[in-house]
Amino acid sequence: MSLWLNRFYIYSCAALGVGLWICIQFLSKAKKQNGDHLPKSNLPQIMLDVPAGEHKNSQINKVHVVGVKIFYGSQTGTAKRFAQILAEAVAFLSLPTEVIDMRDYDPDDCLVDESTSKNVCVFLVATYTDGKPPESAGWFCKWLEETANDFRVSKTYLNGLRYAVFGLGNSLYADCYNTVGRNVDKWLWQLGASRILSCTRGDSNVVKSRHGSIEADFEAWKTKFLARVQALCQGESQACSGRCKKGKCRTKERRSLEVSDPEQKALKEEEEEEKELFETTSEEESGSEEGGNANVVVDVEDLGRMMDHMKKAKRERELSEEAAKTGSSQQIPEEDERREMITPALREALTKQGYRLIGSHSGVKLCRWTKAMLRGRGGCYKHTFYGIESHRCMETTPSLACANKCIFCWRHHTNPVGTAWRWKMDQPKMILQEALENHQSLIKQCRGVPGVRGDRLEEGMVVKHCALSLVGEPIMYPEINQFLKLLHHRNISSFLVTNAQFPEEIRNLEPVTQLYVSVDASTRDSLKKIDRPLFKDFWQRFLDSLKALAEKQQRTVYRLTLVKAWNVEELKSYAELVSLGQPDFIEVKGVTYCGESSASSLTMANVPWHEEVVHFVRELVNLLPGYEIACEHEHSNCLLVAHEKFKVRGEWHTWIDYDRFHELVRKYEQSGGIQTFTSADYTAPTPQWAVFGARERGFDPADTRFQRRNRSKDISGC
């Protein structure tokens, strides 16, 4: 009864006790957090007070950071000086450091190793004239950009690499202020690397510099960086929260932490402002070119303009589909009414992929095999099969448009499609001249790249071969014959590829050094699934194109792309197609995986192993009387089947005598087409290392084979 009568006092005491316990727990936690997040201004003293031995003892069980690598790209020496200062500061953490000039570093060989090295990589890079990197960092930045925008490269290529970027620039140049630093940060992030700090922009304009000078900007950033590295050394599990949106990198703990100290609060506000300096597009954040804008928030003021663009695109798509259903092109407008093939959005997408666009419908790009041969690392399969010099080959196209939407398209269908030429047309002389100039400009950019041979760089400035296979359908270009003549007048050989949907254009084609037809399937159903052609009568066009190929007197090639589980079981049908077109050569190549895309269902499981390709070719040759396996290029997962007429006295003659070809073409033109010639008139002996069954397996022994350590980057394509 007494307890019941005094229950109010008992409840009050219990509540007081619980309240005191909660307060004690809260104060203990706050004290612990303050110990973990000490003011950054005290960091140097802390670093001095902690004996080096204690750092080593704390890492006995597990080492979280083994060292710091500091990369710099400098024009005036400021970035180099900052790198040396940072290296001295990192030494207080008892961590080994390495200062690296980007000029002397080959990212193609070494950067991927940092994914597993447990190093922290720092990039101090300046922005020079017109937003370009310093000369010493040119190759590093170019490689990083191309790799980040290459569909064949996995988005986790640099997964595990931890990095921070400090850019050096001048805000007086507003249009290109710290462009290089921001781009390096973006490209690393796109390849799966993890930021430990968001990109910071140092400003040498003292009026607008956040701390009064670029040196002060660097000192403020350095303090944060050292604190971040120290946290990582103590075992922080993540470099950031993993939710990097618009360049914002914050851990959950930092987001929830209430900062009461004025100095700390100022630092945090400053840090948040700096995090807003880096921006990415929604397309970049999605990690793919397809479907990247699904969740984009559109400003109401822009909604009307977007609807107009969507309606216009829908009308154009309906016209194309209607033309495809009728099997013919839509009514072609007058030249003055035609629009340009390359729209602003398309120009942006293709430029991001590394194209140099020419006029309104053409483009050129430096092939990776060109760069490989400049460095003495071997040539492409055309070098093995036909004797071209890969470092002197220009890959271009006079038409970015195509009549197919193949499932293995390298460009993920960023190029336009159509069934006939309906755009404004540039003159062939202008296209060729600008293609050569752009190609030479790309070759010049390789000067100073680690491993590039001086003799081959000079040779590469003079183009000897032109691969009209970059993208699209070159034969659609109305002036393709004039373009070919201009090439031959400059003693440039021509390798033209067509998708077998334009038989009449094939018949009307002037002599080509080598004419390819892509035979991606051998039945109507499989061709429809793989090539996804626009024409309703695509199968008849395909067969007529093969018949037209049989009428050509110069070298002709079938190019078969094997897609496992799609077209590797159609041997007899392929044999029937060979008898229809009677090609001189048959190239059989495993499909190259070009990354994920909503436009294609292909995966790495559809890429056949080289031995599977060899097995397929052996089975195919057994069904083809008069053909044998002639050459092999293992590195490209490719084999060459040749007609027996190219086997002279027991030796293969698949290579081309290019000087002889140009001589024959001149006589053909001078005679008005009366003095013709055949593929047998300009052959050359095939070297033994290129022949199928040789120990080299198609790799030129004059070069050095480079084995890539990380296979997440598919480099089998050409």
C-alpha positions in Angstrom: 0.0 0.0 0.0 2.9 2.3 0.8 4.5 1.7 -2.6 1.2 2.4 -4.3 0.7 5.6 -2.5 4.2 6.8 -3.3 4.3 5.6 -7.0 4.7 9.1 -8.3 8.1 9.6 -6.5 9.2 6.1 -7.7 8.4 6.9 -11.3 10.2 10.2 -11.1 13.4 8.5 -9.7 13.3 5.9 -12.5 12.9 8.5 -15.2 15.8 10.6 -13.7 18.0 7.5 -13.7 17.2 6.6 -17.3 17.8 10.2 -18.4 21.2 10.3 -16.7 22.2 7.1 -18.3 21.2 8.4 -21.8 23.2 11.7 -21.1 26.3 9.7 -20.1 26.1 7.5 -23.2 25.6 10.5 -25.5 28.6 12.4 -23.9 30.8 9.3 -24.2 30.0 8.9 -27.9 30.5 12.6 -28.6 33.9 12.5 -26.9 34.9 9.5 -29.0 33.8 11.2 -32.2 35.7 14.4 -31.3 38.8 12.2 -30.8 38.3 10.7 -34.2 37.7 14.1 -35.9 40.2 16.4 -34.4 40.6 19.9 -35.8 42.6 19.8 -39.0 44.6 22.8 -37.8 46.2 20.5 -35.2 47.1 17.8 -37.7 50.8 18.7 -38.2 51.4 18.7 -34.4 49.6 15.4 -34.1 51.7 13.9 -36.9 54.9 15.1 -35.1 53.8 13.8 -31.7 52.9 10.2 -32.8 56.1 8.1 -33.0 56.7 6.4 -36.3 56.8 3.0 -34.5 53.2 3.3 -33.4 52.1 3.6 -37.0 53.9 0.5 -37.9 52.6 -1.4 -34.9 49.0 -0.4 -35.8 49.5 -2.0 -39.2 50.9 -5.3 -38.1 47.6 -7.1 -38.6 46.5 -5.5 -41.8 48.0 -2.8 -44.1 45.4 -0.5 -45.5 47.7 1.9 -47.4 51.2 0.9 -48.5 52.2 4.2 -50.1 51.3 7.3 -52.0 52.1 7.9 -55.6 52.1 11.5 -56.7 51.6 12.2 -60.5 52.2 15.6 -61.8 51.8 17.3 -65.2 53.4 20.7 -65.2 54.1 23.5 -67.7 55.9 26.1 -65.6 57.1 23.8 -62.7 54.4 24.7 -60.2 52.7 21.3 -60.2 56.1 19.6 -59.8 57.0 21.9 -56.8 53.6 21.0 -55.2 54.3 17.3 -55.8 57.6 17.6 -53.9 56.0 19.5 -51.0 53.2 16.9 -50.7 55.8 14.1 -50.8 57.6 15.6 -47.8 54.4 16.0 -45.9 53.3 12.4 -46.5 56.6 11.3 -45.1 55.3 12.3 -41.6 52.8 9.5 -41.9 55.6 7.0 -42.3 54.4 6.1 -45.8 56.7 5.6 -48.8 56.1 8.1 -51.6 56.9 8.3 -55.2 56.8 11.4 -57.4 56.1 10.6 -61.0 56.3 12.9 -64.1 53.3 12.0 -66.3 55.7 12.3 -69.3 57.7 9.2 -68.1 54.7 7.1 -67.1 52.8 4.7 -69.5 49.2 4.4 -68.2 48.5 1.7 -70.8 51.0 -0.6 -69.1 51.0 0.4 -65.4 47.9 2.3 -64.2 45.7 -0.8 -63.9 48.3 -2.3 -61.5 47.4 0.5 -59.0 44.0 -1.1 -58.6 45.5 -3.9 -56.4 48.6 -2.1 -55.1 46.9 -0.5 -52.0 48.6 2.8 -53.0 46.8 6.1 -53.0 47.3 8.0 -56.2 47.4 11.8 -56.3 47.2 13.7 -59.6 48.4 17.3 -59.7 47.8 18.6 -63.2 47.7 22.0 -64.7 45.4 23.4 -67.4 47.4 25.1 -70.2 46.4 27.1 -73.3 42.8 26.6 -74.5 42.0 24.0 -71.8 44.6 21.6 -73.0 47.0 19.6 -70.7 50.7 20.5 -70.4 52.8 18.8 -73.0 54.2 16.4 -70.4 50.7 15.2 -69.5 49.3 15.1 -73.0 49.6 11.3 -73.6 48.4 10.4 -70.1 45.3 12.5 -70.5 44.6 11.3 -74.0 44.9 7.7 -73.0 42.6 8.2 -70.0 40.0 10.0 -72.1 40.0 7.3 -74.8 39.9 4.5 -72.3 37.0 6.1 -70.4 35.0 6.5 -73.6 35.8 3.1 -75.1 32.8 0.8 -75.2 35.2 -2.2 -75.0 36.6 -1.2 -71.6 34.8 -2.4 -68.5 33.4 0.3 -66.2 35.3 -1.4 -63.4 38.6 -1.3 -65.2 40.3 0.7 -62.4 38.1 -0.6 -59.6 40.2 -0.5 -56.4 42.3 2.5 -57.3 42.0 5.3 -54.7 42.8 8.8 -55.9 42.6 12.5 -55.4 43.0 15.3 -57.9 44.2 18.8 -57.4 43.9 21.0 -60.5 46.0 24.1 -61.2 44.4 26.9 -63.3 43.5 30.5 -63.6 39.9 31.6 -63.3 40.6 34.6 -65.6 40.3 32.0 -68.4 36.7 31.2 -67.4 35.9 29.0 -70.4 38.6 26.5 -69.7 39.3 27.0 -66.0 40.8 23.8 -64.6 39.4 21.8 -67.4 42.1 19.2 -67.3 41.9 18.5 -63.6 38.2 18.1 -63.7 38.4 15.8 -66.7 41.1 13.6 -65.1 38.9 13.3 -62.1 35.8 12.4 -64.2 37.6 9.9 -66.4 39.1 8.0 -63.4 35.7 7.9 -61.8 34.1 6.6 -65.0 36.6 3.7 -65.0 35.6 2.6 -61.5 38.3 4.3 -59.4 37.3 5.7 -56.0 37.8 9.3 -54.9 39.1 9.9 -51.4 38.5 13.6 -51.9 36.5 15.5 -54.5 38.4 17.3 -57.2 39.8 20.7 -55.9 40.6 23.6 -58.2 43.6 25.7 -57.3 43.3 29.3 -58.7 46.3 31.4 -59.5 44.1 34.4 -59.8 44.6 36.0 -56.4 41.4 38.1 -56.7 39.2 35.1 -56.9 41.3 32.4 -55.2 39.5 31.0 -52.2 42.5 31.4 -49.9 44.3 34.3 -51.6 46.7 32.4 -53.9 47.2 29.0 -55.5 49.8 28.2 -52.9 47.3 28.8 -50.1 44.7 26.7 -52.0 47.2 23.9 -52.2 48.1 24.1 -48.5 44.4 23.9 -47.5 43.8 21.0 -49.8 47.0 19.3 -48.6 45.8 19.4 -45.0 42.5 17.7 -45.9 44.3 15.1 -48.0 46.7 14.2 -45.2 43.9 13.8 -42.8 42.1 11.6 -45.3 45.1 9.4 -45.8 45.6 9.1 -42.1 42.0 7.9 -41.7 42.5 5.3 -44.5 45.7 4.1 -42.8 43.7 3.5 -39.6 41.3 1.2 -41.5 38.4 3.3 -42.7 36.6 0.8 -44.9 35.5 3.0 -47.7 37.1 5.8 -49.6 33.7 7.4 -49.9 30.1 6.5 -49.6 29.9 5.2 -53.1 27.1 7.6 -53.9 29.2 10.0 -56.1 26.6 12.3 -57.7 27.8 15.4 -59.4 31.2 14.9 -57.9 29.9 14.9 -54.3 31.9 12.4 -52.1 30.8 12.3 -48.4 30.6 9.5 -46.0 27.5 8.8 -44.0 29.4 9.6 -40.8 30.4 13.0 -42.1 26.9 13.8 -43.3 25.5 13.1 -39.8 28.2 14.8 -37.8 27.1 18.1 -36.2 30.0 20.6 -36.2 30.0 23.1 -33.4 33.5 24.6 -33.6 33.4 27.7 -35.8 36.7 26.9 -37.5 35.5 23.3 -38.2 32.2 24.7 -39.5 34.0 27.1 -41.9 36.2 24.3 -43.2 33.1 22.1 -43.7 31.2 24.8 -45.6 34.3 25.4 -47.7 34.6 21.7 -48.5 30.9 21.5 -49.5 31.4 24.4 -51.9 34.4 22.7 -53.4 32.5 19.5 -53.9 30.0 21.4 -56.1 32.9 22.5 -58.4 32.8 19.1 -60.3 29.8 18.2 -62.4 29.0 15.3 -64.6 26.2 14.7 -67.0 23.5 12.3 -66.2 24.7 10.2 -69.1 28.2 9.9 -67.5 26.7 9.0 -64.1 24.6 6.2 -65.5 27.7 4.5 -66.8 26.2 3.8 -70.2 25.2 5.6 -73.4 21.8 4.0 -73.5 19.0 4.9 -71.2 21.2 7.4 -69.3 18.5 10.1 -69.2 15.7 8.0 -67.8 15.6 9.9 -64.5 16.8 13.3 -65.6 14.9 16.3 -64.0 14.0 18.7 -66.7 13.5 22.4 -66.1 10.0 23.6 -66.9 11.4 26.3 -69.1 13.2 23.7 -71.2 10.2 21.4 -71.5 8.7 23.0 -74.6 12.0 22.8 -76.5 12.5 19.2 -75.5 9.0 18.3 -76.7 9.8 19.9 -80.1 13.0 17.8 -80.4 11.1 14.6 -79.5 8.3 15.3 -82.0 10.9 16.0 -84.7 12.8 12.9 -83.9 9.6 10.8 -84.0 8.6 12.2 -87.4 12.1 11.4 -88.8 11.9 7.9 -87.3 8.5 7.3 -88.9 9.7 8.4 -92.3 12.7 6.0 -92.1 10.5 3.1 -91.0 8.0 3.8 -93.8 10.8 3.8 -96.3 12.2 0.5 -94.9 8.7 -1.1 -95.2 8.4 -0.2 -98.9 11.9 -1.4 -99.6 12.9 1.9 -101.0 14.0 5.3 -99.8 11.6 8.1 -99.1 11.4 11.0 -101.5 14.7 12.7 -101.5 14.5 16.5 -101.1 16.5 19.0 -103.1 20.1 19.7 -102.1 19.2 23.0 -100.5 16.5 21.5 -98.4 18.5 18.6 -97.1 19.7 18.7 -93.5 23.1 17.8 -92.2 23.7 14.2 -91.1 25.7 15.1 -88.0 23.3 16.8 -85.5 24.8 18.7 -82.5 23.9 15.8 -80.2 25.4 13.3 -82.5 28.5 15.4 -82.9 28.9 15.5 -79.1 28.5 11.8 -78.7 30.9 10.9 -81.5 33.5 13.4 -80.4 33.4 11.9 -76.9 34.2 8.5 -78.5 37.4 10.0 -80.1 36.2 10.8 -83.6 37.5 13.7 -85.6 34.5 14.7 -87.6 34.8 16.1 -91.1 32.2 18.3 -92.7 28.6 17.1 -92.2 28.9 13.3 -92.7 32.5 12.0 -92.5 34.9 11.1 -89.8 38.4 9.8 -89.0 39.8 8.0 -85.9 43.2 6.6 -84.9 43.0 2.8 -84.7 44.5 1.2 -81.6 46.7 -1.0 -83.9 48.2 2.2 -85.5 49.3 3.2 -82.0 50.5 -0.3 -81.2 52.7 -0.5 -84.3 54.1 3.0 -83.6 55.3 1.5 -80.4 56.7 -1.6 -82.0 54.0 -3.8 -80.4 52.8 -5.5 -83.6 50.3 -4.7 -86.3 46.7 -5.7 -87.0 45.5 -8.8 -88.8 45.6 -6.8 -92.1 49.4 -6.6 -91.6 49.6 -10.3 -91.1 47.2 -11.3 -93.9 47.9 -8.6 -96.6 51.1 -6.8 -95.6 49.8 -3.4 -94.8 51.8 -1.1 -92.5 49.4 -0.5 -89.6 51.2 2.7 -88.5 50.6 4.1 -92.0 46.9 3.2 -92.2 44.1 5.8 -91.9 40.8 4.6 -90.7 38.0 6.8 -92.0 34.5 6.9 -93.6 32.8 9.3 -96.0 29.4 8.2 -94.5 28.6 7.8 -90.9 25.1 6.5 -91.8 24.3 2.8 -92.0 21.4 0.7 -93.2 21.8 -1.9 -90.4 21.7 -1.8 -86.6 23.9 -4.8 -85.9 23.8 -6.3 -82.4 27.6 -6.1 -82.2 27.8 -2.5 -83.4 31.0 -0.9 -81.9 29.3 2.5 -81.6 26.1 1.3 -79.8 24.1 2.8 -82.7 25.1 6.4 -82.0 25.6 6.8 -85.8 22.5 7.7 -88.0 20.7 5.1 -90.1 19.0 5.4 -93.4 18.2 3.4 -96.6 19.4 6.1 -99.1 21.4 9.3 -99.1 19.1 12.1 -97.9 21.5 14.5 -96.3 23.7 17.4 -97.5 26.7 16.2 -99.3 30.4 17.3 -99.0 32.8 17.1 -101.8 35.2 14.1 -101.8 38.3 16.3 -102.3 37.5 18.2 -99.1 36.7 15.1 -97.2 40.0 13.4 -98.1 42.1 16.5 -97.5 40.6 17.0 -94.0 40.8 13.3 -93.2 44.6 13.3 -93.9 45.1 16.5 -91.9 43.2 15.1 -88.9 45.0 11.8 -89.1 48.4 13.4 -89.2 47.3 15.6 -86.2 46.4 12.4 -84.3 49.8 10.9 -85.2 51.6 14.0 -84.0 50.0 13.6 -80.6 51.8 10.3 -80.2 55.2 12.1 -80.2 56.8 11.7 -76.8 54.6 8.8 -75.8 56.6 6.1 -74.0 57.8 3.5 -76.4 56.9 5.3 -79.7 59.7 4.7 -82.2 61.0 7.8 -84.0 61.4 6.1 -87.3 57.8 4.8 -87.3 56.4 8.1 -86.2 58.0 9.8 -89.2 56.7 7.0 -91.5 53.2 7.3 -90.0 52.9 10.9 -91.2 52.7 9.6 -94.8 49.5 7.6 -95.2 49.8 4.5 -97.5 46.6 2.7 -96.7 43.0 3.7 -96.1 40.5 1.4 -94.3 37.0 2.6 -95.2 35.5 0.6 -92.3 35.4 3.0 -89.4 31.6 3.1 -89.0 28.5 3.4 -91.2 28.2 2.4 -94.8 30.8 4.1 -97.0 29.3 2.8 -100.2 26.2 5.0 -99.5 28.2 8.1 -100.2 27.1 9.2 -103.8 30.7 10.2 -104.7 32.4 7.1 -103.4 34.0 6.4 -106.8 35.6 9.8 -107.0 36.8 9.4 -103.4 38.5 6.1 -104.3 40.1 7.7 -107.3 41.5 10.5 -105.2 43.0 7.9 -102.8 44.7 6.0 -105.6 46.0 9.2 -107.2 47.9 9.7 -103.9 49.2 6.1 -104.0 47.0 5.2 -101.0 45.5 1.7 -101.1 41.8 1.2 -100.4 40.1 -1.4 -98.2 36.3 -0.8 -98.4 33.8 -2.7 -96.3 30.1 -2.9 -97.1 27.2 -4.6 -95.3 25.7 -6.2 -98.4 22.5 -4.1 -98.7 23.4 -2.1 -101.8 24.0 -4.5 -104.8 23.7 -1.9 -107.5 26.3 0.3 -105.9 28.7 -2.7 -105.6 28.3 -3.3 -109.4 29.0 0.3 -110.2 32.1 0.5 -107.9 35.4 1.4 -109.5 38.4 -0.9 -108.8 39.3 -1.2 -105.1 42.5 -2.6 -103.7 40.3 -5.0 -101.6 36.5 -5.1 -101.4 34.9 -6.6 -98.3 31.3 -7.8 -97.7 30.2 -8.5 -94.2 28.5 -11.9 -94.1 27.3 -11.9 -90.5 24.8 -14.8 -90.9 23.9 -17.4 -93.5 20.1 -17.6 -93.2 17.3 -15.1 -93.5 16.2 -15.4 -89.9 19.7 -15.2 -88.3 20.6 -12.2 -90.5 17.5 -10.4 -89.4 18.3 -11.1 -85.7 22.0 -10.1 -86.0 22.2 -7.3 -88.5 18.6 -5.9 -87.9 18.5 -4.3 -91.4 16.2 -1.5 -92.3 15.2 -2.8 -95.7 12.1 -5.0 -95.9 13.7 -6.9 -98.8 17.0 -7.2 -96.9 17.6 -10.9 -97.8 17.2 -10.5 -101.5 19.5 -7.4 -101.4 22.0 -9.5 -99.4 22.0 -12.3 -102.0 22.2 -9.8 -104.9 25.2 -8.1 -103.2 27.0 -11.4 -103.1 26.3 -12.1 -106.8 27.5 -8.6 -107.6 30.7 -9.4 -105.7 31.3 -12.4 -107.9 31.4 -10.1 -110.9 34.3 -8.0 -109.5 37.8 -8.7 -110.9 39.8 -7.3 -108.1 40.4 -8.9 -104.6 37.2 -9.7 -102.8 36.7 -10.8 -99.2 33.9 -12.3 -97.1 34.1 -11.1 -93.5 32.4 -13.6 -91.1 31.8 -12.5 -87.5 31.2 -15.4 -85.3 28.7 -14.9 -82.4 28.5 -17.9 -80.1 24.9 -19.2 -79.8 23.8 -17.1 -82.7 25.5 -18.1 -86.0 28.2 -20.7 -85.4 26.0 -23.7 -86.3 25.2 -22.7 -89.9 28.2 -24.3 -91.7 26.3 -25.7 -94.7 24.5 -22.4 -95.3 27.8 -20.5 -95.1 29.2 -22.9 -97.7 26.3 -22.2 -100.1 26.9 -18.4 -99.7 30.6 -18.9 -100.6 29.6 -20.6 -103.8 27.3 -17.7 -104.6 29.9 -14.9 -104.2 33.1 -16.8 -105.0 35.3 -14.5 -102.9 39.1 -14.6 -103.1 39.4 -14.7 -99.3 37.2 -15.4 -96.3 38.1 -13.7 -93.0 36.6 -15.5 -89.9 36.7 -13.5 -86.7 35.2 -13.9 -83.3 32.9 -11.1 -82.3 34.4 -8.3 -80.2 32.4 -7.6 -77.0 31.7 -3.8 -76.9 30.2 -3.4 -73.5 26.6 -3.4 -72.1 23.9 -1.7 -74.1 20.1 -1.7 -74.1 20.4 -2.0 -77.9 22.1 -5.4 -77.7 21.8 -8.5 -75.6 25.3 -9.7 -76.3 27.5 -10.7 -73.3 31.1 -12.0 -73.0 29.5 -15.5 -73.2 28.8 -14.8 -76.9 32.6 -14.2 -77.6 34.1 -17.5 -78.9 37.6 -18.6 -77.8 40.3 -18.6 -80.5 40.4 -22.4 -80.5 36.7 -22.4 -81.1 37.2 -20.1 -84.1 39.9 -22.4 -85.4 37.6 -25.4 -85.1 34.8 -23.6 -86.9 37.1 -22.7 -89.8 38.4 -26.2 -90.1 34.9 -27.5 -90.4 34.0 -24.8 -92.9 37.0 -25.5 -95.1 36.0 -29.2 -95.3 32.8 -28.0 -97.1 34.6 -25.6 -99.5 36.4 -27.2 -102.4 39.2 -25.0 -103.6 39.8 -23.2 -100.3 42.4 -23.7 -97.6 43.4 -22.0 -94.3 46.2 -19.6 -95.2 46.9 -17.3 -92.3 46.2 -16.7 -88.6 46.3 -13.7 -86.3 45.7 -15.1 -82.8 45.8 -11.7 -81.1 42.7 -10.6 -83.1 41.0 -14.0 -82.8 41.0 -14.1 -86.6 41.8 -16.6 -89.4 42.1 -16.2 -93.2 40.8 -18.7 -95.7 42.1 -18.2 -99.2 41.4 -19.6 -102.6 43.9 -22.1 -103.9 44.8 -19.8 -106.8 46.8 -17.7 -104.3 49.0 -20.7 -103.5 51.8 -20.6 -106.0 54.2 -23.5 -106.2 53.3 -24.5 -102.6 53.7 -21.0 -101.1 50.9 -18.6 -100.2 50.7 -15.2 -101.9 48.1 -13.4 -99.9 50.1 -10.2 -99.5 49.6 -7.3 -101.8 52.1 -5.7 -104.1 50.9 -2.1 -103.6 53.1 -0.4 -106.1 52.0 -2.8 -108.7 48.3 -2.2 -107.9 48.7 1.6 -108.3 50.5 1.0 -111.6 47.6 -1.2 -112.8 45.0 1.4 -111.6 46.7 4.2 -113.5 46.6 2.1 -116.7 43.0 1.3 -116.2 42.0 4.9 -115.9 44.2 6.0 -118.8 42.5 3.5 -121.0 39.1 4.5 -120.0 38.4 1.2 -118.2 39.4 -1.0 -121.2 42.7 -2.3 -119.8 41.4 -4.3 -116.8 43.3 -6.4 -114.3 42.5 -9.2 -111.8 43.4 -10.0 -108.2 46.2 -12.3 -109.4 48.1 -9.4 -111.0 49.2 -7.7 -107.8 49.9 -10.5 -105.3 53.1 -10.8 -103.1 54.5 -13.7 -101.2 53.2 -14.3 -97.6 56.1 -14.5 -95.0 56.4 -17.7 -93.1 55.5 -16.2 -89.7 52.1 -15.2 -91.1 51.1 -18.6 -92.4 48.7 -20.7 -90.4 50.5 -23.2 -88.2 53.6 -21.0 -87.7 55.0 -20.8 -84.2 54.5 -17.0 -84.2 50.7 -17.4 -84.8 50.6 -14.3 -86.9 52.7 -12.0 -84.8 55.4 -10.2 -86.7 58.8 -11.2 -85.0 60.2 -7.8 -85.9 58.0 -6.4 -83.1 57.7 -7.1 -79.4 54.6 -8.9 -78.1 52.9 -7.1 -75.3 50.8 -9.2 -72.9 48.1 -7.2 -71.1 47.9 -8.1 -67.5 44.3 -7.0 -67.0 41.9 -8.7 -69.3 38.8 -6.7 -68.3 39.6 -4.5 -71.3 38.7 -6.4 -74.5 41.3 -5.4 -77.1 40.7 -8.0 -79.7 39.0 -5.8 -82.1 40.4 -3.8 -85.0 
